[in-house]
Amino acid sequence: MIEVTGKVKWQSRRGMRELDLMLLPFVEHDLQNCDEKFLADYVDLLEATDLQLVRWFNGTEMADTQSRRDVIAYIKKCHATRMGKEGV
């Protein structure tokens, strides 16, 4: 289990509803269960622009690296498992 810093939590707040609905619950509920490598890949993903992230998450474009594609797939999987659960 890793410790998720306030900086990572803050950078996950993107200001676009579509992204916040995916990233904030992921950081709150799932990221601490990942390993350090995944955390580094997630931090790398956060360096992308909001527009890039939206396009990658909605599938209109493919992320530019395999590690980013893997992180996005995992976030989407976690999001799908939370759908319909109260309080999330």
URTA-V936162 format. One record per residue. N is the residue number from 1. RES is the residue in one letter. SS is DSSP state (alpha for helix, beta for strand, coil for the rest). BURIAL is 1 if it has 16 or more other ideal C-beta (glycine too) atoms within 10 Angstrom, else 0. Layout:
n->[N,N]
res->[RES,RES]
ss->[SS,SS]
burial->[BURIAL,BURIAL]
//
This chain:
n->[1,2,3,4,5,6,7,8,9,10,11,12,13,14,15,16,17,18,19,20,21,22,23,24,25,26,27,28,29,30,31,32,33,34,35,36,37,38,39,40,41,42,43,44,45,46,47,48,49,50,51,52,53,54,55,56,57,58,59,60,61,62,63,64,65,66,67,68,69,70,71,72,73,74,75,76,77,78,79,80,81,82,83,84,85,86,87,88]
res->[M,I,E,V,T,G,K,V,K,W,Q,S,R,R,G,M,R,E,L,D,L,M,L,L,P,F,V,E,H,D,L,Q,N,C,D,E,K,F,L,A,D,Y,V,D,L,L,E,A,T,D,L,Q,L,V,R,W,F,N,G,T,E,M,A,D,T,Q,S,R,R,D,V,I,A,Y,I,K,K,C,H,A,T,R,M,G,K,E,G,V]
ss->[coil,coil,coil,coil,coil,alpha,alpha,alpha,alpha,alpha,alpha,alpha,coil,coil,coil,coil,alpha,alpha,alpha,alpha,alpha,alpha,alpha,alpha,alpha,alpha,alpha,alpha,alpha,coil,alpha,alpha,alpha,coil,coil,alpha,alpha,alpha,alpha,alpha,alpha,alpha,alpha,alpha,alpha,coil,coil,coil,coil,alpha,alpha,alpha,alpha,alpha,alpha,alpha,alpha,alpha,coil,coil,coil,coil,coil,coil,coil,alpha,alpha,alpha,alpha,alpha,alpha,alpha,alpha,alpha,alpha,alpha,alpha,alpha,alpha,alpha,alpha,alpha,coil,coil,coil,coil,coil,coil]
burial->[0,0,0,1,0,0,0,1,0,0,1,1,0,1,0,0,0,0,1,0,0,1,1,0,1,1,1,0,1,1,1,0,0,1,0,0,0,1,1,0,1,1,0,0,1,0,0,1,0,0,0,0,1,1,0,1,1,0,0,0,0,0,1,0,0,0,1,1,0,0,1,1,0,1,1,0,0,1,1,0,0,0,0,0,0,0,0,0]
//
